């Protein structure tokens, strides 16, 4: 099977391992329900790499 080889390919494939972990925290004032929960539909706002 043909594959694509380019300089820096391993770095690009493993880049997500170098990004620090960010925990999602619900903000009650921005939600529509009375209780803040991560189990409902979510809108994640932030930088594409962090989100």
mmCIF entry with sequence, helices, sheets and N, C-alpha, C, O atoms, coordinates in Angstrom:
data_MODEL
# 
_entry.id   MODEL 
# 
_entity.id                         1 
_entity.type                       polymer 
_entity.pdbx_number_of_molecules   1 
# 
_entity_poly.entity_id                      1 
_entity_poly.type                           'polypeptide(L)' 
_entity_poly.nstd_linkage                   no 
_entity_poly.nstd_monomer                   no 
_entity_poly.pdbx_seq_one_letter_code       
;(UNK)(UNK)(UNK)(UNK)(UNK)(UNK)(UNK)(UNK)(UNK)(UNK)(UNK)(UNK)(UNK)(UNK)(UNK)(UNK)
(UNK)(UNK)(UNK)(UNK)(UNK)(UNK)(UNK)(UNK)(UNK)(UNK)(UNK)(UNK)(UNK)(UNK)(UNK)(UNK)
(UNK)(UNK)(UNK)(UNK)(UNK)(UNK)(UNK)(UNK)(UNK)(UNK)(UNK)(UNK)(UNK)(UNK)(UNK)(UNK)
(UNK)(UNK)(UNK)
;
_entity_poly.pdbx_seq_one_letter_code_can   XXXXXXXXXXXXXXXXXXXXXXXXXXXXXXXXXXXXXXXXXXXXXXXXXXX 
_entity_poly.pdbx_strand_id                 A 
# 
loop_
_entity_poly_seq.entity_id 
_entity_poly_seq.num 
_entity_poly_seq.mon_id 
_entity_poly_seq.hetero 
1 1  UNK n 
1 2  UNK n 
1 3  UNK n 
1 4  UNK n 
1 5  UNK n 
1 6  UNK n 
1 7  UNK n 
1 8  UNK n 
1 9  UNK n 
1 10 UNK n 
1 11 UNK n 
1 12 UNK n 
1 13 UNK n 
1 14 UNK n 
1 15 UNK n 
1 16 UNK n 
1 17 UNK n 
1 18 UNK n 
1 19 UNK n 
1 20 UNK n 
1 21 UNK n 
1 22 UNK n 
1 23 UNK n 
1 24 UNK n 
1 25 UNK n 
1 26 UNK n 
1 27 UNK n 
1 28 UNK n 
1 29 UNK n 
1 30 UNK n 
1 31 UNK n 
1 32 UNK n 
1 33 UNK n 
1 34 UNK n 
1 35 UNK n 
1 36 UNK n 
1 37 UNK n 
1 38 UNK n 
1 39 UNK n 
1 40 UNK n 
1 41 UNK n 
1 42 UNK n 
1 43 UNK n 
1 44 UNK n 
1 45 UNK n 
1 46 UNK n 
1 47 UNK n 
1 48 UNK n 
1 49 UNK n 
1 50 UNK n 
1 51 UNK n 
# 
_struct_asym.id          A 
_struct_asym.entity_id   1 
# 
loop_
_struct_conf.conf_type_id 
_struct_conf.id 
_struct_conf.pdbx_PDB_helix_id 
_struct_conf.beg_label_comp_id 
_struct_conf.beg_label_asym_id 
_struct_conf.beg_label_seq_id 
_struct_conf.pdbx_beg_PDB_ins_code 
_struct_conf.end_label_comp_id 
_struct_conf.end_label_asym_id 
_struct_conf.end_label_seq_id 
_struct_conf.pdbx_end_PDB_ins_code 
_struct_conf.beg_auth_comp_id 
_struct_conf.beg_auth_asym_id 
_struct_conf.beg_auth_seq_id 
_struct_conf.end_auth_comp_id 
_struct_conf.end_auth_asym_id 
_struct_conf.end_auth_seq_id 
_struct_conf.pdbx_PDB_helix_class 
_struct_conf.details 
_struct_conf.pdbx_PDB_helix_length 
HELX_P HELX_P1 AA1 UNK A 9  ? UNK A 13 ? UNK A 9  UNK A 13 1 ? 5 
HELX_P HELX_P2 AA2 UNK A 15 ? UNK A 17 ? UNK A 15 UNK A 17 5 ? 3 
HELX_P HELX_P3 AA3 UNK A 28 ? UNK A 30 ? UNK A 28 UNK A 30 5 ? 3 
# 
_struct_conf_type.id          HELX_P 
_struct_conf_type.criteria    ? 
_struct_conf_type.reference   ? 
# 
loop_
_atom_site.group_PDB 
_atom_site.id 
_atom_site.type_symbol 
_atom_site.label_atom_id 
_atom_site.label_alt_id 
_atom_site.label_comp_id 
_atom_site.label_asym_id 
_atom_site.label_entity_id 
_atom_site.label_seq_id 
_atom_site.pdbx_PDB_ins_code 
_atom_site.Cartn_x 
_atom_site.Cartn_y 
_atom_site.Cartn_z 
_atom_site.occupancy 
_atom_site.B_iso_or_equiv 
_atom_site.pdbx_formal_charge 
_atom_site.auth_seq_id 
_atom_site.auth_comp_id 
_atom_site.auth_asym_id 
_atom_site.auth_atom_id 
_atom_site.pdbx_PDB_model_num 
ATOM 1   N N  . UNK A 1 1  ? 0.843   -1.174 0.000  1.00 0.00 ? 1  UNK A N  1 
ATOM 2   C CA . UNK A 1 1  ? 0.000   0.000  0.000  1.00 0.00 ? 1  UNK A CA 1 
ATOM 3   C C  . UNK A 1 1  ? 0.892   1.243  0.000  1.00 0.00 ? 1  UNK A C  1 
ATOM 4   O O  . UNK A 1 1  ? 1.826   1.322  0.799  1.00 0.00 ? 1  UNK A O  1 
ATOM 5   N N  . UNK A 1 2  ? 0.628   2.208  -0.872 1.00 0.00 ? 2  UNK A N  1 
ATOM 6   C CA . UNK A 1 2  ? 1.446   3.417  -0.906 1.00 0.00 ? 2  UNK A CA 1 
ATOM 7   C C  . UNK A 1 2  ? 1.204   4.288  0.329  1.00 0.00 ? 2  UNK A C  1 
ATOM 8   O O  . UNK A 1 2  ? 0.085   4.376  0.834  1.00 0.00 ? 2  UNK A O  1 
ATOM 9   N N  . UNK A 1 3  ? 2.255   4.915  0.793  1.00 0.00 ? 3  UNK A N  1 
ATOM 10  C CA . UNK A 1 3  ? 2.152   5.822  1.934  1.00 0.00 ? 3  UNK A CA 1 
ATOM 11  C C  . UNK A 1 3  ? 2.810   7.145  1.596  1.00 0.00 ? 3  UNK A C  1 
ATOM 12  O O  . UNK A 1 3  ? 3.633   7.228  0.684  1.00 0.00 ? 3  UNK A O  1 
ATOM 13  N N  . UNK A 1 4  ? 2.445   8.161  2.326  1.00 0.00 ? 4  UNK A N  1 
ATOM 14  C CA . UNK A 1 4  ? 3.007   9.484  2.128  1.00 0.00 ? 4  UNK A CA 1 
ATOM 15  C C  . UNK A 1 4  ? 4.076   9.723  3.182  1.00 0.00 ? 4  UNK A C  1 
ATOM 16  O O  . UNK A 1 4  ? 3.800   9.614  4.376  1.00 0.00 ? 4  UNK A O  1 
ATOM 17  N N  . UNK A 1 5  ? 5.281   10.045 2.761  1.00 0.00 ? 5  UNK A N  1 
ATOM 18  C CA . UNK A 1 5  ? 6.386   10.317 3.675  1.00 0.00 ? 5  UNK A CA 1 
ATOM 19  C C  . UNK A 1 5  ? 6.821   11.767 3.513  1.00 0.00 ? 5  UNK A C  1 
ATOM 20  O O  . UNK A 1 5  ? 7.087   12.213 2.397  1.00 0.00 ? 5  UNK A O  1 
ATOM 21  N N  . UNK A 1 6  ? 6.895   12.500 4.607  1.00 0.00 ? 6  UNK A N  1 
ATOM 22  C CA . UNK A 1 6  ? 7.408   13.867 4.556  1.00 0.00 ? 6  UNK A CA 1 
ATOM 23  C C  . UNK A 1 6  ? 8.173   14.153 5.835  1.00 0.00 ? 6  UNK A C  1 
ATOM 24  O O  . UNK A 1 6  ? 7.980   13.496 6.857  1.00 0.00 ? 6  UNK A O  1 
ATOM 25  N N  . UNK A 1 7  ? 9.042   15.144 5.755  1.00 0.00 ? 7  UNK A N  1 
ATOM 26  C CA . UNK A 1 7  ? 9.893   15.511 6.879  1.00 0.00 ? 7  UNK A CA 1 
ATOM 27  C C  . UNK A 1 7  ? 9.017   16.038 8.018  1.00 0.00 ? 7  UNK A C  1 
ATOM 28  O O  . UNK A 1 7  ? 8.178   16.912 7.800  1.00 0.00 ? 7  UNK A O  1 
ATOM 29  N N  . UNK A 1 8  ? 9.205   15.518 9.216  1.00 0.00 ? 8  UNK A N  1 
ATOM 30  C CA . UNK A 1 8  ? 8.436   15.960 10.370 1.00 0.00 ? 8  UNK A CA 1 
ATOM 31  C C  . UNK A 1 8  ? 7.114   15.239 10.547 1.00 0.00 ? 8  UNK A C  1 
ATOM 32  O O  . UNK A 1 8  ? 6.313   15.649 11.387 1.00 0.00 ? 8  UNK A O  1 
ATOM 33  N N  . UNK A 1 9  ? 6.852   14.187 9.796  1.00 0.00 ? 9  UNK A N  1 
ATOM 34  C CA . UNK A 1 9  ? 5.580   13.466 9.862  1.00 0.00 ? 9  UNK A CA 1 
ATOM 35  C C  . UNK A 1 9  ? 5.354   12.876 11.250 1.00 0.00 ? 9  UNK A C  1 
ATOM 36  O O  . UNK A 1 9  ? 4.234   12.928 11.756 1.00 0.00 ? 9  UNK A O  1 
ATOM 37  N N  . UNK A 1 10 ? 6.383   12.319 11.875 1.00 0.00 ? 10 UNK A N  1 
ATOM 38  C CA . UNK A 1 10 ? 6.232   11.721 13.211 1.00 0.00 ? 10 UNK A CA 1 
ATOM 39  C C  . UNK A 1 10 ? 5.846   12.786 14.231 1.00 0.00 ? 10 UNK A C  1 
ATOM 40  O O  . UNK A 1 10 ? 5.040   12.519 15.121 1.00 0.00 ? 10 UNK A O  1 
ATOM 41  N N  . UNK A 1 11 ? 6.410   13.994 14.117 1.00 0.00 ? 11 UNK A N  1 
ATOM 42  C CA . UNK A 1 11 ? 6.061   15.072 15.046 1.00 0.00 ? 11 UNK A CA 1 
ATOM 43  C C  . UNK A 1 11 ? 4.592   15.454 14.896 1.00 0.00 ? 11 UNK A C  1 
ATOM 44  O O  . UNK A 1 11 ? 3.899   15.660 15.892 1.00 0.00 ? 11 UNK A O  1 
ATOM 45  N N  . UNK A 1 12 ? 4.123   15.548 13.674 1.00 0.00 ? 12 UNK A N  1 
ATOM 46  C CA . UNK A 1 12 ? 2.723   15.921 13.427 1.00 0.00 ? 12 UNK A CA 1 
ATOM 47  C C  . UNK A 1 12 ? 1.784   14.844 13.970 1.00 0.00 ? 12 UNK A C  1 
ATOM 48  O O  . UNK A 1 12 ? 0.755   15.168 14.562 1.00 0.00 ? 12 UNK A O  1 
ATOM 49  N N  . UNK A 1 13 ? 2.121   13.581 13.780 1.00 0.00 ? 13 UNK A N  1 
ATOM 50  C CA . UNK A 1 13 ? 1.266   12.495 14.245 1.00 0.00 ? 13 UNK A CA 1 
ATOM 51  C C  . UNK A 1 13 ? 1.226   12.411 15.766 1.00 0.00 ? 13 UNK A C  1 
ATOM 52  O O  . UNK A 1 13 ? 0.232   11.945 16.322 1.00 0.00 ? 13 UNK A O  1 
ATOM 53  N N  . UNK A 1 14 ? 2.281   12.850 16.456 1.00 0.00 ? 14 UNK A N  1 
ATOM 54  C CA . UNK A 1 14 ? 2.340   12.752 17.913 1.00 0.00 ? 14 UNK A CA 1 
ATOM 55  C C  . UNK A 1 14 ? 2.180   14.100 18.609 1.00 0.00 ? 14 UNK A C  1 
ATOM 56  O O  . UNK A 1 14 ? 2.411   14.193 19.815 1.00 0.00 ? 14 UNK A O  1 
ATOM 57  N N  . UNK A 1 15 ? 1.791   15.141 17.884 1.00 0.00 ? 15 UNK A N  1 
ATOM 58  C CA . UNK A 1 15 ? 1.672   16.481 18.466 1.00 0.00 ? 15 UNK A CA 1 
ATOM 59  C C  . UNK A 1 15 ? 0.642   16.537 19.587 1.00 0.00 ? 15 UNK A C  1 
ATOM 60  O O  . UNK A 1 15 ? 0.831   17.267 20.560 1.00 0.00 ? 15 UNK A O  1 
ATOM 61  N N  . UNK A 1 16 ? -0.447  15.775 19.464 1.00 0.00 ? 16 UNK A N  1 
ATOM 62  C CA . UNK A 1 16 ? -1.493  15.807 20.497 1.00 0.00 ? 16 UNK A CA 1 
ATOM 63  C C  . UNK A 1 16 ? -0.972  15.306 21.845 1.00 0.00 ? 16 UNK A C  1 
ATOM 64  O O  . UNK A 1 16 ? -1.569  15.616 22.876 1.00 0.00 ? 16 UNK A O  1 
ATOM 65  N N  . UNK A 1 17 ? 0.113   14.549 21.867 1.00 0.00 ? 17 UNK A N  1 
ATOM 66  C CA . UNK A 1 17 ? 0.677   14.055 23.124 1.00 0.00 ? 17 UNK A CA 1 
ATOM 67  C C  . UNK A 1 17 ? 1.437   15.157 23.873 1.00 0.00 ? 17 UNK A C  1 
ATOM 68  O O  . UNK A 1 17 ? 1.634   15.054 25.083 1.00 0.00 ? 17 UNK A O  1 
ATOM 69  N N  . UNK A 1 18 ? 1.862   16.206 23.167 1.00 0.00 ? 18 UNK A N  1 
ATOM 70  C CA . UNK A 1 18 ? 2.630   17.282 23.783 1.00 0.00 ? 18 UNK A CA 1 
ATOM 71  C C  . UNK A 1 18 ? 1.745   18.399 24.339 1.00 0.00 ? 18 UNK A C  1 
ATOM 72  O O  . UNK A 1 18 ? 2.230   19.263 25.069 1.00 0.00 ? 18 UNK A O  1 
ATOM 73  N N  . UNK A 1 19 ? 0.447   18.394 24.000 1.00 0.00 ? 19 UNK A N  1 
ATOM 74  C CA . UNK A 1 19 ? -0.465  19.446 24.450 1.00 0.00 ? 19 UNK A CA 1 
ATOM 75  C C  . UNK A 1 19 ? -0.931  19.122 25.872 1.00 0.00 ? 19 UNK A C  1 
ATOM 76  O O  . UNK A 1 19 ? -1.360  17.998 26.133 1.00 0.00 ? 19 UNK A O  1 
ATOM 77  N N  . UNK A 1 20 ? -0.854  20.088 26.796 1.00 0.00 ? 20 UNK A N  1 
ATOM 78  C CA . UNK A 1 20 ? -1.283  19.813 28.168 1.00 0.00 ? 20 UNK A CA 1 
ATOM 79  C C  . UNK A 1 20 ? -2.788  19.531 28.240 1.00 0.00 ? 20 UNK A C  1 
ATOM 80  O O  . UNK A 1 20 ? -3.570  20.026 27.428 1.00 0.00 ? 20 UNK A O  1 
ATOM 81  N N  . UNK A 1 21 ? -3.164  18.735 29.221 1.00 0.00 ? 21 UNK A N  1 
ATOM 82  C CA . UNK A 1 21 ? -4.551  18.338 29.437 1.00 0.00 ? 21 UNK A CA 1 
ATOM 83  C C  . UNK A 1 21 ? -5.327  19.490 30.065 1.00 0.00 ? 21 UNK A C  1 
ATOM 84  O O  . UNK A 1 21 ? -4.847  20.122 31.006 1.00 0.00 ? 21 UNK A O  1 
ATOM 85  N N  . UNK A 1 22 ? -6.517  19.764 29.553 1.00 0.00 ? 22 UNK A N  1 
ATOM 86  C CA . UNK A 1 22 ? -7.381  20.802 30.107 1.00 0.00 ? 22 UNK A CA 1 
ATOM 87  C C  . UNK A 1 22 ? -8.710  20.172 30.486 1.00 0.00 ? 22 UNK A C  1 
ATOM 88  O O  . UNK A 1 22 ? -9.354  19.528 29.656 1.00 0.00 ? 22 UNK A O  1 
ATOM 89  N N  . UNK A 1 23 ? -9.120  20.351 31.718 1.00 0.00 ? 23 UNK A N  1 
ATOM 90  C CA . UNK A 1 23 ? -10.368 19.780 32.193 1.00 0.00 ? 23 UNK A CA 1 
ATOM 91  C C  . UNK A 1 23 ? -11.533 20.691 31.838 1.00 0.00 ? 23 UNK A C  1 
ATOM 92  O O  . UNK A 1 23 ? -11.432 21.912 31.950 1.00 0.00 ? 23 UNK A O  1 
ATOM 93  N N  . UNK A 1 24 ? -12.640 20.092 31.410 1.00 0.00 ? 24 UNK A N  1 
ATOM 94  C CA . UNK A 1 24 ? -13.843 20.868 31.142 1.00 0.00 ? 24 UNK A CA 1 
ATOM 95  C C  . UNK A 1 24 ? -14.556 21.145 32.463 1.00 0.00 ? 24 UNK A C  1 
ATOM 96  O O  . UNK A 1 24 ? -14.821 20.223 33.235 1.00 0.00 ? 24 UNK A O  1 
ATOM 97  N N  . UNK A 1 25 ? -14.859 22.397 32.717 1.00 0.00 ? 25 UNK A N  1 
ATOM 98  C CA . UNK A 1 25 ? -15.591 22.760 33.924 1.00 0.00 ? 25 UNK A CA 1 
ATOM 99  C C  . UNK A 1 25 ? -16.856 23.501 33.515 1.00 0.00 ? 25 UNK A C  1 
ATOM 100 O O  . UNK A 1 25 ? -16.777 24.491 32.788 1.00 0.00 ? 25 UNK A O  1 
ATOM 101 N N  . UNK A 1 26 ? -18.008 23.049 33.959 1.00 0.00 ? 26 UNK A N  1 
ATOM 102 C CA . UNK A 1 26 ? -19.256 23.714 33.587 1.00 0.00 ? 26 UNK A CA 1 
ATOM 103 C C  . UNK A 1 26 ? -19.376 25.072 34.281 1.00 0.00 ? 26 UNK A C  1 
ATOM 104 O O  . UNK A 1 26 ? -18.973 25.229 35.433 1.00 0.00 ? 26 UNK A O  1 
ATOM 105 N N  . UNK A 1 27 ? -19.929 26.042 33.571 1.00 0.00 ? 27 UNK A N  1 
ATOM 106 C CA . UNK A 1 27 ? -20.180 27.372 34.122 1.00 0.00 ? 27 UNK A CA 1 
ATOM 107 C C  . UNK A 1 27 ? -21.695 27.524 34.241 1.00 0.00 ? 27 UNK A C  1 
ATOM 108 O O  . UNK A 1 27 ? -22.395 27.669 33.238 1.00 0.00 ? 27 UNK A O  1 
ATOM 109 N N  . UNK A 1 28 ? -22.192 27.489 35.477 1.00 0.00 ? 28 UNK A N  1 
ATOM 110 C CA . UNK A 1 28 ? -23.635 27.474 35.724 1.00 0.00 ? 28 UNK A CA 1 
ATOM 111 C C  . UNK A 1 28 ? -24.333 28.702 35.153 1.00 0.00 ? 28 UNK A C  1 
ATOM 112 O O  . UNK A 1 28 ? -25.457 28.598 34.662 1.00 0.00 ? 28 UNK A O  1 
ATOM 113 N N  . UNK A 1 29 ? -23.688 29.855 35.209 1.00 0.00 ? 29 UNK A N  1 
ATOM 114 C CA . UNK A 1 29 ? -24.329 31.077 34.732 1.00 0.00 ? 29 UNK A CA 1 
ATOM 115 C C  . UNK A 1 29 ? -24.538 31.092 33.214 1.00 0.00 ? 29 UNK A C  1 
ATOM 116 O O  . UNK A 1 29 ? -25.368 31.850 32.713 1.00 0.00 ? 29 UNK A O  1 
ATOM 117 N N  . UNK A 1 30 ? -23.805 30.275 32.495 1.00 0.00 ? 30 UNK A N  1 
ATOM 118 C CA . UNK A 1 30 ? -23.929 30.255 31.033 1.00 0.00 ? 30 UNK A CA 1 
ATOM 119 C C  . UNK A 1 30 ? -24.804 29.102 30.546 1.00 0.00 ? 30 UNK A C  1 
ATOM 120 O O  . UNK A 1 30 ? -25.031 28.966 29.344 1.00 0.00 ? 30 UNK A O  1 
ATOM 121 N N  . UNK A 1 31 ? -25.299 28.266 31.470 1.00 0.00 ? 31 UNK A N  1 
ATOM 122 C CA . UNK A 1 31 ? -26.115 27.132 31.085 1.00 0.00 ? 31 UNK A CA 1 
ATOM 123 C C  . UNK A 1 31 ? -27.595 27.461 31.082 1.00 0.00 ? 31 UNK A C  1 
ATOM 124 O O  . UNK A 1 31 ? -28.014 28.505 31.581 1.00 0.00 ? 31 UNK A O  1 
ATOM 125 N N  . UNK A 1 32 ? -28.385 26.556 30.512 1.00 0.00 ? 32 UNK A N  1 
ATOM 126 C CA . UNK A 1 32 ? -29.829 26.741 30.455 1.00 0.00 ? 32 UNK A CA 1 
ATOM 127 C C  . UNK A 1 32 ? -30.564 25.965 31.540 1.00 0.00 ? 32 UNK A C  1 
ATOM 128 O O  . UNK A 1 32 ? -31.715 26.272 31.847 1.00 0.00 ? 32 UNK A O  1 
ATOM 129 N N  . UNK A 1 33 ? -29.912 24.963 32.123 1.00 0.00 ? 33 UNK A N  1 
ATOM 130 C CA . UNK A 1 33 ? -30.570 24.171 33.153 1.00 0.00 ? 33 UNK A CA 1 
ATOM 131 C C  . UNK A 1 33 ? -30.233 24.726 34.542 1.00 0.00 ? 33 UNK A C  1 
ATOM 132 O O  . UNK A 1 33 ? -29.340 25.560 34.692 1.00 0.00 ? 33 UNK A O  1 
ATOM 133 N N  . UNK A 1 34 ? -30.958 24.250 35.540 1.00 0.00 ? 34 UNK A N  1 
ATOM 134 C CA . UNK A 1 34 ? -30.754 24.740 36.909 1.00 0.00 ? 34 UNK A CA 1 
ATOM 135 C C  . UNK A 1 34 ? -29.484 24.192 37.535 1.00 0.00 ? 34 UNK A C  1 
ATOM 136 O O  . UNK A 1 34 ? -28.915 24.820 38.428 1.00 0.00 ? 34 UNK A O  1 
ATOM 137 N N  . UNK A 1 35 ? -29.034 23.032 37.082 1.00 0.00 ? 35 UNK A N  1 
ATOM 138 C CA . UNK A 1 35 ? -27.814 22.436 37.617 1.00 0.00 ? 35 UNK A CA 1 
ATOM 139 C C  . UNK A 1 35 ? -26.773 22.330 36.506 1.00 0.00 ? 35 UNK A C  1 
ATOM 140 O O  . UNK A 1 35 ? -27.100 21.974 35.374 1.00 0.00 ? 35 UNK A O  1 
ATOM 141 N N  . UNK A 1 36 ? -25.548 22.631 36.826 1.00 0.00 ? 36 UNK A N  1 
ATOM 142 C CA . UNK A 1 36 ? -24.465 22.515 35.849 1.00 0.00 ? 36 UNK A CA 1 
ATOM 143 C C  . UNK A 1 36 ? -24.072 21.049 35.710 1.00 0.00 ? 36 UNK A C  1 
ATOM 144 O O  . UNK A 1 36 ? -23.809 20.377 36.707 1.00 0.00 ? 36 UNK A O  1 
ATOM 145 N N  . UNK A 1 37 ? -24.032 20.552 34.474 1.00 0.00 ? 37 UNK A N  1 
ATOM 146 C CA . UNK A 1 37 ? -23.739 19.144 34.253 1.00 0.00 ? 37 UNK A CA 1 
ATOM 147 C C  . UNK A 1 37 ? -22.954 18.981 32.958 1.00 0.00 ? 37 UNK A C  1 
ATOM 148 O O  . UNK A 1 37 ? -23.153 19.729 32.001 1.00 0.00 ? 37 UNK A O  1 
ATOM 149 N N  . UNK A 1 38 ? -22.068 18.002 32.939 1.00 0.00 ? 38 UNK A N  1 
ATOM 150 C CA . UNK A 1 38 ? -21.335 17.661 31.718 1.00 0.00 ? 38 UNK A CA 1 
ATOM 151 C C  . UNK A 1 38 ? -21.990 16.498 30.977 1.00 0.00 ? 38 UNK A C  1 
ATOM 152 O O  . UNK A 1 38 ? -21.429 15.996 30.003 1.00 0.00 ? 38 UNK A O  1 
ATOM 153 N N  . UNK A 1 39 ? -23.174 16.063 31.425 1.00 0.00 ? 39 UNK A N  1 
ATOM 154 C CA . UNK A 1 39 ? -23.841 14.911 30.828 1.00 0.00 ? 39 UNK A CA 1 
ATOM 155 C C  . UNK A 1 39 ? -24.882 15.307 29.792 1.00 0.00 ? 39 UNK A C  1 
ATOM 156 O O  . UNK A 1 39 ? -25.450 14.428 29.143 1.00 0.00 ? 39 UNK A O  1 
ATOM 157 N N  . UNK A 1 40 ? -25.152 16.583 29.613 1.00 0.00 ? 40 UNK A N  1 
ATOM 158 C CA . UNK A 1 40 ? -26.109 17.054 28.625 1.00 0.00 ? 40 UNK A CA 1 
ATOM 159 C C  . UNK A 1 40 ? -25.360 17.515 27.376 1.00 0.00 ? 40 UNK A C  1 
ATOM 160 O O  . UNK A 1 40 ? -24.147 17.331 27.266 1.00 0.00 ? 40 UNK A O  1 
ATOM 161 N N  . UNK A 1 41 ? -26.086 18.110 26.445 1.00 0.00 ? 41 UNK A N  1 
ATOM 162 C CA . UNK A 1 41 ? -25.447 18.690 25.260 1.00 0.00 ? 41 UNK A CA 1 
ATOM 163 C C  . UNK A 1 41 ? -24.558 19.835 25.694 1.00 0.00 ? 41 UNK A C  1 
ATOM 164 O O  . UNK A 1 41 ? -24.928 20.607 26.578 1.00 0.00 ? 41 UNK A O  1 
ATOM 165 N N  . UNK A 1 42 ? -23.389 19.956 25.084 1.00 0.00 ? 42 UNK A N  1 
ATOM 166 C CA . UNK A 1 42 ? -22.423 20.973 25.481 1.00 0.00 ? 42 UNK A CA 1 
ATOM 167 C C  . UNK A 1 42 ? -22.019 21.839 24.298 1.00 0.00 ? 42 UNK A C  1 
ATOM 168 O O  . UNK A 1 42 ? -21.957 21.371 23.161 1.00 0.00 ? 42 UNK A O  1 
ATOM 169 N N  . UNK A 1 43 ? -21.747 23.097 24.579 1.00 0.00 ? 43 UNK A N  1 
ATOM 170 C CA . UNK A 1 43 ? -21.077 23.979 23.640 1.00 0.00 ? 43 UNK A CA 1 
ATOM 171 C C  . UNK A 1 43 ? -19.731 24.268 24.270 1.00 0.00 ? 43 UNK A C  1 
ATOM 172 O O  . UNK A 1 43 ? -19.657 24.818 25.369 1.00 0.00 ? 43 UNK A O  1 
ATOM 173 N N  . UNK A 1 44 ? -18.661 23.897 23.573 1.00 0.00 ? 44 UNK A N  1 
ATOM 174 C CA . UNK A 1 44 ? -17.313 24.091 24.088 1.00 0.00 ? 44 UNK A CA 1 
ATOM 175 C C  . UNK A 1 44 ? -16.733 25.313 23.395 1.00 0.00 ? 44 UNK A C  1 
ATOM 176 O O  . UNK A 1 44 ? -16.609 25.343 22.170 1.00 0.00 ? 44 UNK A O  1 
ATOM 177 N N  . UNK A 1 45 ? -16.376 26.327 24.193 1.00 0.00 ? 45 UNK A N  1 
ATOM 178 C CA . UNK A 1 45 ? -15.824 27.558 23.657 1.00 0.00 ? 45 UNK A CA 1 
ATOM 179 C C  . UNK A 1 45 ? -14.360 27.636 24.043 1.00 0.00 ? 45 UNK A C  1 
ATOM 180 O O  . UNK A 1 45 ? -14.013 27.454 25.210 1.00 0.00 ? 45 UNK A O  1 
ATOM 181 N N  . UNK A 1 46 ? -13.507 27.903 23.079 1.00 0.00 ? 46 UNK A N  1 
ATOM 182 C CA . UNK A 1 46 ? -12.090 28.028 23.379 1.00 0.00 ? 46 UNK A CA 1 
ATOM 183 C C  . UNK A 1 46 ? -11.245 27.854 22.138 1.00 0.00 ? 46 UNK A C  1 
ATOM 184 O O  . UNK A 1 46 ? -11.764 27.737 21.028 1.00 0.00 ? 46 UNK A O  1 
ATOM 185 N N  . UNK A 1 47 ? -9.959  27.837 22.333 1.00 0.00 ? 47 UNK A N  1 
ATOM 186 C CA . UNK A 1 47 ? -9.024  27.630 21.252 1.00 0.00 ? 47 UNK A CA 1 
ATOM 187 C C  . UNK A 1 47 ? -9.229  26.236 20.673 1.00 0.00 ? 47 UNK A C  1 
ATOM 188 O O  . UNK A 1 47 ? -9.476  25.293 21.424 1.00 0.00 ? 47 UNK A O  1 
ATOM 189 N N  . UNK A 1 48 ? -9.134  26.088 19.384 1.00 0.00 ? 48 UNK A N  1 
ATOM 190 C CA . UNK A 1 48 ? -9.373  24.819 18.721 1.00 0.00 ? 48 UNK A CA 1 
ATOM 191 C C  . UNK A 1 48 ? -8.512  23.698 19.302 1.00 0.00 ? 48 UNK A C  1 
ATOM 192 O O  . UNK A 1 48 ? -8.999  22.584 19.497 1.00 0.00 ? 48 UNK A O  1 
ATOM 193 N N  . UNK A 1 49 ? -7.257  23.976 19.576 1.00 0.00 ? 49 UNK A N  1 
ATOM 194 C CA . UNK A 1 49 ? -6.377  22.949 20.100 1.00 0.00 ? 49 UNK A CA 1 
ATOM 195 C C  . UNK A 1 49 ? -6.765  22.551 21.523 1.00 0.00 ? 49 UNK A C  1 
ATOM 196 O O  . UNK A 1 49 ? -6.664  21.379 21.886 1.00 0.00 ? 49 UNK A O  1 
ATOM 197 N N  . UNK A 1 50 ? -7.207  23.515 22.329 1.00 0.00 ? 50 UNK A N  1 
ATOM 198 C CA . UNK A 1 50 ? -7.626  23.218 23.697 1.00 0.00 ? 50 UNK A CA 1 
ATOM 199 C C  . UNK A 1 50 ? -8.999  22.587 23.736 1.00 0.00 ? 50 UNK A C  1 
ATOM 200 O O  . UNK A 1 50 ? -9.254  21.707 24.558 1.00 0.00 ? 50 UNK A O  1 
ATOM 201 N N  . UNK A 1 51 ? -9.883  23.021 22.863 1.00 0.00 ? 51 UNK A N  1 
ATOM 202 C CA . UNK A 1 51 ? -11.243 22.495 22.864 1.00 0.00 ? 51 UNK A CA 1 
ATOM 203 C C  . UNK A 1 51 ? -11.264 21.089 22.300 1.00 0.00 ? 51 UNK A C  1 
ATOM 204 O O  . UNK A 1 51 ? -12.327 20.473 22.218 1.00 0.00 ? 51 UNK A O  1 
# 
